[in-house]
């Protein structure tokens, strides 16, 4: 009786494993839609995020590696945070928080756009409408990097100065700090 019970359990387990394998390999779980939601959207597009994710339509939803997708998307300096979720049976949802340009640093080559926390977002030849920051000491000014701790601390003082200037109604007269 024990041998028959063990055989029955193995047969049932085999059917369950075969059924799961069939379902996972069937076209029901092939990705047909990538749903992108971007908060604070000013620069990135849905197409940018889809390209960065490297997810392909028709790929099995269980074959994607969420950590790898997050890493791929975070390679863009404007991406602050990423969440990837499987929405069964065939949709992948990607939620992005986008950094926004708050200040710019003047360099010999042009301008470097940074956010309020000191992350370097972009190098550009054109001046943006935001405040120009001078007197920084960071030398490694590559997109995606962060200003050194000393310069990040200075940004806090800059924010205080700008708040006082706004309170005193002279903010429009200030072009750089």
Buried (B, 14 or more C-beta within 10 A) or exposed (E): EEEEEEEEEEEEEEEEEEEEEEEEEEEEBBBEEBEBEBEEBEBBEBEBBBEBBEBEEEBBBEEBEBEEBBEBBBEBBBBBEBEBEBEEBBBBBBBBBBBBBBBBBBEEEEBBBBBBEBBBBBBBEEEBEBBBBEEBEBEEBEBBBBBBEEBBEBBEEBBEBBEEBEEEEEBEEEEEB
